[in-house]
Amino acid sequence: MPNTSKARKKNPPHHNPRQSARISKQKQAVKTAGPSQGPVPAQLVHGHIALQEEEEEESESEEETSDEDESEDDGEKQRKELDGGIEFADIGMGNNSDDDELESDSSAELPVDIRLAPVPMVPKKRKQTARKAPAAKKAKGKKVAVPEPDGVSDEDEPTIKKASYTVVVFSLAELGKPAARRDPVASMLVLPLSLPWLDFRAQLSIQAVNALFPDDAVVPENTYSFTYSIPRHVATPLVLATAEHYAQLVEVASRIKTPSVKIIVKQLVGIGGEIDVANKENDAPQNGAKKKTRAPNKNDILPGNVAKNENIVRLRARWQCNAGGCHFEYCFVPSDGGAHLPLSNELFDKWAAAMLHAHNGEPSATLEHPPSIREFDPVSRYTVISKSPLLQARVKAMQQERAPATASAPIINVVLPENLYGLAGGALANAHAGPATTLPTHAPHSGLIPHHLSAGEHMNIRTFCEVYALPSTILQHFEDHGVTGTHAFSRISHAQLENMGFRIGEIVDLEDAINSWACFST
């Protein structure tokens, strides 16, 4: 016989009035037949099964909270429930209170397979208590992953991008050294790119102050400056002074997977203004450590200084004072036995530098003659300028420019009218008077040289123009007309200068130069 109860479970009947009437008739027929005359109605069987399933679900929910020690008690409860289900099924087949519901049922219309179907008994599965899984043994040398509490993992947390900043600090002493010999102070910072500009600048200022002014409480911000560079992105150091500059830095660094930025800090001035770099370098080392010194390398000395140092060595060897009554080691002793002039390191340095300088082929100083400078005024008559005619002419011109201009003696010509004393007849007066006599007068000029001056020291025309700083056009006029020296000034007139192409301003400059060059006549 086919099992129709399973088919009904899969396809439950739809509720309609006609079917309900038929079912009620079938129940009535079962009631009249008695408990042992026919099978149990299918509707009652399904209701019992549903009730049994609900009881099983409730018992299962209670058993989940029990311990392993109560598992046997749970098995006995399940067997009791199975026995109670069987008794309930037997009671349903008898003439009980359910007969009121089957008064109008008739079993005549029930299908044969339903009326003869046995009551399905569903055995209750015994619940197996969950056993704790054995703890995994920790392998030696291996780390066991520990789950995050409250279901929080690192992936859920927002990541903040950071950059590495290498801060390099240069003091004034280090900046004064060659680039290959500098030894700056460096430090490392790791800061988020989202850090505000003011906080970022404060971090850099702390590094700069600790390196440059560790003992000062207050340091102005204008004593140092910031620049930055990013490898392979910003090769040339850029200024980092405002929030806009910092925004550009962050924009470039945010595009790099692992950003690395170099910050260069340079000291501008000291707290009290400019500091003496030489004194700072010569300070005694701290903690009693002896400062290491070494002889200067010849490659570090400039070529000009090499020549000057050689001159200093020569001067020291030449002017070493051996006089018994002199307390100085080096002195300039005049050849005529004059007073000694003590030579210090400063005077040696200036004397040696003047020996390297020359004007128009003539040196400003020699080994025997010191330079004509203020420090050597006590021995100025022994200087080179006293022996050089060119330099003597230049000095004379400078002295005449500083001296007040001396006015020449005026020449007065008196003209008397005829018949001044009332003589009768002009002819008589002329007859008695001899030939008219005139006062001897000197020519106002002898060429271009004034009459009260005489020609100065002879020079070639080029040297004359250079000594008295005349324009090159004047030299060009003289060379074009074959004038070679100052001896021509006494034979050239102003009219000839105009014919040579001299302009008025050039003639004025030339006359001033000639007045400075010429000497007072005796």
C-alpha positions in Angstrom: 0.0 0.0 0.0 1.4 3.4 -0.9 2.2 5.7 1.9 -0.1 8.6 1.3 0.8 10.5 4.6 4.1 11.5 3.1 2.4 12.7 0.0 0.0 14.8 2.1 2.9 16.4 4.0 4.5 17.5 0.7 1.2 18.7 -0.8 -1.2 19.9 2.0 -4.8 20.3 1.0 -6.2 23.8 0.4 -9.0 24.9 2.7 -12.4 25.1 1.1 -16.0 24.6 2.5 -16.8 21.4 0.5 -13.7 19.6 1.7 -14.4 20.6 5.3 -17.9 19.1 5.0 -16.6 15.8 3.7 -14.0 15.7 6.5 -16.6 16.3 9.1 -18.7 13.4 7.7 -15.8 11.1 7.8 -15.1 12.0 11.4 -18.7 11.2 12.3 -18.4 7.8 10.7 -15.3 7.1 12.7 -17.2 8.0 15.9 -20.0 5.6 15.2 -17.6 2.9 14.3 -15.9 2.9 17.7 -12.3 2.7 18.7 -11.6 -0.8 17.2 -13.7 -0.7 14.1 -11.5 1.5 11.8 -8.3 3.4 11.4 -7.5 6.8 12.9 -8.5 9.7 10.8 -5.6 11.4 8.9 -6.4 14.9 10.2 -6.0 13.7 13.8 -2.8 12.0 13.0 -1.3 15.1 11.4 -2.3 17.2 14.4 -0.6 14.8 16.8 2.5 14.8 14.7 2.7 18.6 14.7 2.2 18.7 18.4 4.9 16.1 18.8 7.3 18.1 16.7 6.7 21.2 18.7 7.4 19.3 21.9 10.6 18.0 20.4 11.8 21.5 19.4 11.1 22.7 23.0 13.0 19.8 24.5 15.9 20.3 22.1 16.2 24.0 23.1 16.3 23.0 26.8 18.9 20.4 26.2 21.3 22.7 24.4 21.8 24.6 27.7 22.4 21.5 29.8 25.8 20.0 30.7 27.3 16.6 29.7 26.4 15.2 33.1 22.7 15.5 32.4 22.8 13.7 29.0 21.4 10.4 30.5 18.5 12.3 32.2 17.6 13.8 28.9 17.5 10.4 27.3 14.9 9.2 29.8 12.8 12.3 29.2 12.8 11.6 25.5 11.6 8.0 26.1 8.8 9.2 28.3 7.7 11.6 25.7 7.7 8.8 23.1 5.5 6.7 25.4 3.2 9.6 26.0 2.8 10.1 22.3 1.8 6.6 21.7 -0.8 6.8 24.5 -2.1 10.0 23.1 -2.5 8.3 19.7 -4.5 5.5 21.4 -6.7 8.0 23.2 -7.4 9.7 19.9 -8.8 6.5 18.5 -11.3 6.1 21.4 -14.6 7.9 22.2 -13.3 11.0 23.9 -13.9 14.8 23.8 -12.9 14.9 20.2 -16.1 13.1 19.3 -17.9 16.4 19.4 -15.9 17.5 16.4 -16.7 14.4 14.4 -20.5 14.5 14.8 -21.1 15.3 11.2 -18.2 13.4 9.7 -18.7 10.4 7.5 -16.0 7.8 6.7 -17.9 6.6 3.7 -16.3 9.2 1.5 -12.7 8.9 2.8 -10.3 7.3 0.4 -9.3 3.7 1.1 -5.7 4.5 1.4 -6.3 7.2 4.1 -8.7 5.0 6.2 -6.4 2.1 6.3 -3.2 4.2 6.8 -1.4 3.3 10.1 -0.4 5.9 12.6 3.2 7.0 11.7 5.5 7.0 14.7 8.4 9.3 14.4 11.2 8.3 16.7 12.9 11.1 18.5 16.5 11.5 17.7 18.7 11.6 20.7 20.6 14.8 20.9 24.3 14.5 21.0 26.0 17.0 23.2 28.7 19.1 21.6 32.1 18.2 22.7 34.8 20.7 23.0 37.4 20.4 20.3 40.8 19.6 21.6 43.1 22.6 21.9 45.6 22.8 19.1 49.1 22.3 20.2 51.3 25.3 19.7 54.1 24.5 17.3 57.5 25.4 18.7 59.0 28.4 17.0 55.8 29.4 15.4 53.4 32.2 16.3 49.7 31.4 16.7 47.3 34.0 15.3 45.2 35.5 18.1 41.8 36.7 17.0 41.1 40.4 17.5 38.7 41.1 20.4 35.1 42.2 19.7 35.5 41.3 16.0 37.9 44.3 15.3 40.7 43.7 12.8 43.5 45.9 11.5 41.8 46.1 8.1 38.8 47.9 9.6 41.0 50.6 11.2 41.7 53.7 8.9 45.4 53.9 7.9 47.2 57.3 8.3 49.9 57.8 5.7 53.2 59.0 7.2 56.4 60.4 5.8 60.0 60.1 7.0 61.8 63.5 7.4 65.6 63.7 7.5 66.5 67.0 9.2 70.0 68.3 8.4 71.1 71.4 10.4 74.0 73.7 9.2 75.5 76.3 11.6 77.3 79.4 10.4 80.6 77.7 11.2 79.8 74.8 9.0 78.6 77.0 6.2 81.9 78.8 6.2 83.7 75.6 5.4 84.1 74.0 2.0 81.2 71.8 1.0 83.3 68.7 1.2 84.4 69.4 4.8 81.0 70.3 6.3 79.8 68.1 9.2 76.1 69.0 9.9 73.9 67.7 12.6 71.2 65.3 11.3 68.1 63.7 12.9 65.1 61.7 11.8 61.4 62.5 12.2 58.3 60.4 11.2 55.2 62.6 11.0 51.8 62.1 9.4 51.1 63.9 6.2 47.9 65.3 7.7 49.8 67.2 10.3 48.9 71.0 10.2 51.5 73.5 9.1 51.9 75.1 12.5 52.5 71.8 14.2 54.9 70.7 11.5 56.9 74.0 11.7 57.1 73.6 15.5 58.6 70.1 15.2 61.3 71.5 12.8 62.0 74.5 15.0 62.6 72.2 18.0 65.2 70.3 16.0 66.9 73.5 14.8 67.0 75.2 18.2 68.4 72.0 19.9 71.2 71.9 17.3 72.0 75.6 17.0 71.1 77.2 20.3 71.0 74.5 23.0 71.7 76.9 25.8 69.3 79.8 24.8 65.7 80.0 26.2 64.3 82.3 23.5 65.3 82.1 19.9 63.8 84.3 17.1 62.5 82.6 14.0 64.5 84.8 11.7 67.8 83.1 12.8 67.4 80.1 10.6 65.6 79.0 7.4 64.1 75.8 6.0 64.4 74.2 2.5 63.3 70.7 1.4 64.0 68.2 -1.3 62.4 64.8 -2.2 64.6 62.2 -3.9 63.7 61.5 -7.6 60.8 64.1 -7.4 62.2 67.4 -6.2 65.9 67.5 -6.9 66.5 71.3 -6.3 65.9 72.4 -2.7 62.8 74.6 -2.4 61.9 77.1 0.2 59.7 75.9 3.1 58.5 79.1 4.8 54.7 79.2 4.4 51.6 77.0 4.5 51.5 77.1 0.7 55.0 75.7 0.5 54.0 72.9 3.0 50.9 72.1 0.9 53.1 71.5 -2.2 55.4 69.2 -0.2 52.4 67.2 1.1 50.9 67.0 -2.4 54.1 65.5 -3.9 54.8 63.2 -0.9 51.2 61.8 -0.9 51.8 60.4 -4.4 54.8 58.3 -3.2 54.3 54.9 -1.7 56.9 55.4 1.0 57.6 59.2 1.1 61.0 60.3 2.3 61.8 64.1 2.5 65.1 65.9 3.3 64.7 69.1 5.3 67.8 71.5 5.3 68.1 74.0 8.1 70.6 76.8 7.7 71.5 79.3 10.3 71.3 82.9 9.1 72.5 85.0 12.1 73.2 84.6 15.8 70.8 85.7 18.5 72.7 89.0 18.9 73.2 89.5 15.2 76.2 88.2 13.2 78.5 85.9 15.2 82.2 85.7 14.8 82.8 82.4 13.0 86.5 82.5 13.6 86.1 82.8 17.4 83.5 80.0 17.4 85.9 77.7 15.5 88.8 78.6 17.9 86.8 78.1 21.1 88.2 75.6 23.5 86.6 72.2 23.1 84.2 71.2 25.8 84.7 68.4 28.4 88.5 69.1 28.5 89.0 67.4 25.1 92.1 68.6 23.3 91.3 70.1 19.9 93.2 68.5 17.1 95.2 70.7 14.8 97.0 70.0 11.6 99.3 71.8 9.2 97.5 73.5 6.3 97.6 71.7 3.0 99.3 73.5 0.1 96.4 72.6 -2.1 94.1 74.6 0.2 96.1 77.9 -0.2 95.2 80.1 -3.2 97.9 81.0 -5.7 97.9 84.7 -4.8 98.3 83.9 -1.1 101.2 81.5 -1.9 103.1 84.4 -3.6 102.3 86.8 -0.7 103.5 84.2 1.8 106.8 83.9 0.0 107.2 87.7 0.1 106.6 87.7 3.8 109.3 85.1 4.3 111.7 87.2 2.3 110.8 90.3 4.2 111.3 88.6 7.6 114.7 87.4 6.6 115.7 90.8 5.3 114.5 93.0 8.1 115.3 91.0 11.2 116.6 93.5 13.7 120.0 92.7 15.3 120.5 96.0 17.1 121.5 95.7 20.7 119.3 98.4 22.1 116.1 97.4 20.1 113.5 95.3 21.8 111.7 94.3 18.6 112.5 91.3 16.5 111.8 92.9 13.1 112.4 96.5 12.2 112.7 98.6 9.1 116.1 100.3 9.4 116.7 103.2 6.9 119.9 103.1 5.0 121.1 106.5 6.4 120.7 105.2 10.0 117.4 106.8 10.8 114.9 105.7 13.5 113.7 102.1 13.5 110.2 101.3 12.4 108.9 98.1 14.2 107.3 95.7 11.8 104.3 93.7 13.0 102.5 90.9 11.2 100.0 93.4 9.8 102.7 95.5 8.3 104.4 92.5 6.8 101.1 91.4 5.3 100.5 94.8 3.7 104.1 95.2 2.5 104.1 91.7 0.9 100.7 92.4 -0.8 102.0 95.8 -2.2 105.0 94.0 -3.7 102.5 92.0 -5.9 100.9 95.2 -7.2 102.4 97.3 -10.0 101.3 100.4 -11.9 102.4 100.9 -15.5 105.2 98.3 -14.9 106.5 99.9 -11.7 105.9 98.0 -8.4 104.2 99.7 -5.5 106.8 98.3 -3.1 110.1 96.3 -3.2 112.1 94.4 -0.8 114.2 97.5 0.1 111.4 100.1 -0.1 108.1 99.9 1.8 104.8 100.9 0.2 103.6 104.5 0.5 100.6 104.0 2.9 99.6 105.6 6.1 101.2 102.9 8.3 104.6 103.8 6.7 104.3 107.6 7.0 107.3 107.8 9.5 109.6 106.4 6.7 107.8 107.9 3.7 111.0 109.4 2.3 112.3 105.9 1.9 109.3 104.5 0.0 109.2 103.6 -3.6 107.2 106.7 -4.5 110.0 108.9 -3.5 112.2 107.2 -6.1 109.7 107.1 -8.9 109.2 110.2 -11.1 105.9 109.0 -12.3 104.5 108.5 -8.8 106.1 111.8 -7.6 104.2 113.6 -10.4 101.0 112.0 -9.4 101.5 112.9 -5.7 102.3 116.5 -6.7 99.1 116.7 -8.7 97.0 115.4 -5.8 98.6 117.9 -3.5 97.9 120.8 -5.8 94.3 119.7 -6.1 94.0 119.8 -2.3 95.8 123.1 -1.9 94.0 126.4 -2.4 94.5 128.1 -5.8 97.0 130.9 -5.7 96.1 134.0 -7.8 98.8 135.4 -10.1 100.0 139.0 -9.7 97.8 141.3 -11.8 99.3 143.4 -14.6 98.0 147.0 -14.8 98.4 149.1 -17.9 97.9 152.9 -17.4 97.1 155.0 -20.5 97.5 158.8 -20.1 95.6 161.2 -22.4 97.5 163.7 -24.5 98.0 167.3 -23.3 97.4 166.2 -19.7 99.2 169.2 -18.3 97.8 171.9 -20.6 100.7 172.4 -22.9 100.1 174.7 -25.9 99.7 172.6 -29.0 100.0 169.0 -29.2 102.7 169.3 -31.9 104.9 171.3 -29.6 104.6 168.7 -26.9 105.3 166.0 -29.4 108.3 167.9 -30.6 109.8 168.3 -27.2 108.9 164.9 -26.2 111.0 162.1 -27.3 109.8 158.9 -28.8 107.0 157.3 -26.8 108.3 154.7 -24.4 106.2 151.7 -23.4 106.4 149.5 -20.3 107.9 146.1 -21.0 105.3 143.4 -20.8 105.7 139.7 -20.7 103.7 137.5 -22.9 100.8 136.1 -20.9 101.6 132.5 -22.1 104.5 130.6 -23.4 102.6 128.2 -25.6 100.2 126.3 -23.3 102.2 126.9 -20.1 101.3 130.0 -18.1 104.1 132.7 -17.9 104.5 132.4 -14.1 105.1 128.6 -14.4 107.8 126.6 -15.9 107.7 123.2 -17.6 107.5 120.3 -15.2 109.2 116.9 -15.4 109.4 115.4 -18.8 106.9 112.7 -19.6 105.7 111.0 -22.7 102.2 112.1 -23.8 100.5 108.8 -22.9 102.0 108.8 -19.3 100.9 112.4 -18.9 97.3 111.6 -19.9 97.2 108.6 -17.5 98.7 110.4 -14.5 96.2 113.3 -14.8 93.3 111.1 -15.8 92.6 112.9 -19.2 90.0 111.5 -21.6 91.2 109.1 -24.3 90.1 111.6 -27.0 92.8 114.1 -25.9 95.5 111.4 -26.2 94.1 110.5 -29.6 94.3 114.1 -30.8 98.0 114.3 -29.8 98.9 111.0 -31.4 97.1 111.9 -34.6 99.3 115.0 -34.9 102.5 113.4 -33.8 102.8 115.0 -30.3 105.0 112.6 -28.3 105.8 114.3 -25.0 105.2 117.2 -22.6 108.1 119.3 -24.2 105.6 120.3 -26.9 103.3 122.2 -24.5 105.6 125.3 -24.6 105.3 125.5 -28.4 101.6 124.8 -29.0 99.0 127.6 -29.0 95.3 127.6 -28.4 94.6 128.2 -32.0 96.6 125.1 -33.0 94.6 123.1 -30.5 91.4 124.2 -32.2 92.9 123.2 -35.6 93.8 119.8 -34.1 90.1 119.2 -33.3 90.0 119.9 -29.6 86.7 120.9 -28.2 86.2 123.5 -25.6 85.7 121.0 -22.7 88.9 119.1 -23.8 90.9 122.3 -23.9 89.8 123.2 -20.3 90.7 119.7 -19.0 94.1 120.0 -20.7 94.9 123.4 -19.2 94.0 122.2 -15.7 96.3 119.2 -16.2 99.2 121.5 -17.5 98.8 123.8 -14.5 99.1 120.8 -12.2 102.1 119.5 -14.0 104.0 122.7 -14.4 106.2 124.0 -11.6 106.4 127.5 -10.1 109.2 129.5 -11.8 111.9 130.8 -9.6 
